[in-house]
Amino acid sequence: MTEWVGRCAAGVVSLCWDWAQGADGNLYLLKEVAPRTNLMVIDATGYDRPGDLALPDLWTLIEGIPWPAAVAEAVASIPPFPPSARTNH
């Protein structure tokens, strides 16, 4: 899960979504799980777009954020588990 947090006027906004790293090393959005946010999407007339109606707009917003590079950098900075911490099941 990734959470981006920012300030808007005196408030704090948050947008969270799930992702996975594929066997190819690339990062992918997991759209099976809806984003979580405290934002309210509005339509062109200023009315709230509730729940599922807002999902396309939230996915477009997320896809416009340079999150893959930031997450890849963060993941690369995590040291690998030492062999003694690995278990075979």
Secondary structure, 3 states (H helix, E strand, C coil): CEEEEEEECCEEEEEEECEEECCCCCEEECCCCCCEECCCCECCCCCECCHHHHHHHHHHHHHCCCHHHHHHHHHHCCCCCCHHHCCCC
